[in-house]
Amino acid sequence: MKLTSPLKRKIVTIVCLLFLAQMSHSQVTETDSTRTALMDLLQDYEADNIGQSPESLVQLLEKARQLQNIGIKSEMKLLLDSIGPAMDFENFARKEFLYLLVQSRNELFHHEYAKALQHGEEALEHGNFSKPDELIYIYSTLATCHYYTSSYEKALASHLKALEICEKNPELDCLPGIFNNIGVVYMGTGDWKKAQEYTQSALDKSTITNNTFEQSRAIGNMAIIYAEQGDFDTAEAWFLKDLEIYLATGDSISAARNYNNLGRLNEMQQHYEKALSYYQKGLNLATSQNDSQSMALGYQNVGWMEHKTGNNAKALEFFGLGMALNKQLGNRDKLRDAYLNLSEFYSTINQPDKALEYFKNYHDLNDSIVGEERLKAISELEVKFETQQKENELLKLSKEKQEGELVIAKQDRRVRQLSFGLGAIALIGALGFVLFRQRLKNKKQHELILAISETQTEERKRIAQDLHDSIGGSLALTKSKFEVAKNKLSAPLPEMESALQTLEQTTNQVRQISHNLMPGELVRFGLVAAINTLLENLNEEEINAQFLSNQGEERLEPLKEIQLYRIVQEALQNVLKHAHAKNLFIQLNKHKEQLTLMIEDDGNGIVNSTHEGMGLKNIKQRVQLLKGVFSIDSAPNRGTILNIQIPV
């Protein structure tokens, strides 16, 4: 069983970076020459071949900005770091504006969204130094940052600002790119009708102006729009149309990625032979162009399809090549996914030791990446705080300057500032006290909930035991006596037969109630045994369920065991009742002081992530009770992954 492939791996396309309309196919494929040009600029600047006069720096930054359209990251950062000290933001001029413009886009490429937004907004404040295409460039950068942080309304607002400027400057041929960008935002919100309208406008405009890059983007976006709505045949037709453009223009790198999209589309429909053919074509093209990133992805894709078509030896060969290349490229995210894929691969061929080994590798690397992302988030918050501090300092200086004009006004203002300061101190103190009391209250509430939950667990256990031992035992004894009396009769009375059947039903009901209150396997043998029993009772014709754990016979605290067991029960009910899945895969693994529970199915997925049923709400509440972390990865027709991590 392979669930991760159709569930987690999404269609890959170049639309997601929301590049500007000015980019062309030739620019996209000239990354090596662009890197060389950037390094030449840097060497000339450091060798003082380019002077540090404002005019020279403006020319250098204008050239850098044109080269930046490709998305080169590391070389551009080196150049910006070298130029930075020559900027004079106290005496703002065009060179400072251009520096912020290029810096903001480069930070976007490095996923430093808070910094990119900060520098982009600063550049906009000095828009009087800009040209129309540069303003569009800034708004596009801001919109993309908002898009990647799921602030879709702000992203749309920035794109509409760009659209307003573009419509006033028709010579720029920027409408197709902006329409494409707006379409992508609506794709992010799930408004497929609006997404299709704007994408069609982009296609119409780009066809008129012969803008092949934006035309290709629009066609690729159309394919994704149909694929996301489950119309795979129409989506494939659009992807094939897009492929024709790439092959006709000699853009082999984009063609290779499009083959991957076609492979993914067929993989989602379980057309594995066809998917393998597309993936192999994509890998061959990527190899011919020495496109390492696409090669790394291609190895993984081909490996999965070899596995799906029964060629496990070939699958392992491609997995190994992909993993080695991801390590060489430093693609930690992709390496993490490769570990998880290998874990699931080995679990499907009944090698649990290998599956567990790669799951541990995945878990360790995932912890490291998540930790770094948290540090990055903290760093971005610090940038916001420092920016606010600087703004406050400038405001303070401005006030002091005004105070110096009139002595009387200065004295009055000091009095007001003193009053305000004392009031602020009192307010901060009051807020601090309120926050302290709220934290204390929350802590006490959590302790109370834990105590209640533990009491409920113990009471459930006691009632279940009483039902099983006392009432259940009495019913069993009564039934036995009825059986003896029945055997003594030459012809059993119909009333006795009916009474025996009722007694049998009542005994079974009491046994079931006792089990629901507190599963016997959970009490006697622990969580792993209880989950195994739960899955064994499923109808194999209804769903194929697999369970993998490194827990062995190690026991957890009773409260944690019962809550985790109830979580699995809730998830299982959701899968059987709503998901209509064919396969279910559950992993329970402990690593150091953390327990991870992953529940994965290949069902319908969650159609509307904002709508939560009682099952998901109950799961969230149980995870919160255990002070854990809960996440969902789901999409329509791609299944669902629940990932739960709790401290132990």
ABEGO torsion letter per residue (X at the ends): XBAAAAAABBBBBAAAAGBBAABBAAAAAAAAAAAAAAAAAAAAAAAGABBABAAAAAAAAAAAAAAAAAGBAAAAAAAAAAAAAABBAABBBAAAAAAAAAAAAAAAAAGBAAAAAAAAAAAAAAAAABBAAAAAAAAAAAAAAAAAAGBAAAAAAAAAAAAAAAAABAAAGAAAAAAAAAAAAAAAAGBAAAAAAAAAAAAAAAAAAGBAAAAAAAAAAAAAAAAAAGBAAAAAAAAAAAAAAAAAAGBAAAAAAAAAAAAAAAAAAGBAAAAAAAAAAAAAAAAAAGBAAAAAAAAAAAAAAAAAAGBAAAAAAAAAAAAAAAAAAGBAAAAAAAAAAAAAAAAAAGBAAAAAAAAAAAAAAAAAAAAAAAAAAAAAAAAAAAAAAAAAAAAAAAAAAAAAABAAAAAAAAAAAAAAAAAAAAAAAAAAAAAAAAAAAAAAAAAAAAAAAAAAAAAAAAAAAAAAAAAAAAAAAAAAAAAAAAAABABBBAAAAAAAAAAAAAAAAAAAAAAAABBAAAAAAEAAAAAAAAAAABBAAABBBBBBBAAEABBBBAAAAAAAAAAAAAAAAAAAAAAGBABBBBBBBBBEABBBBBBBBABAEBABAABBBAAAAAAAAAAAAAGBBBBBBBBBGAEBBBBBBBBX
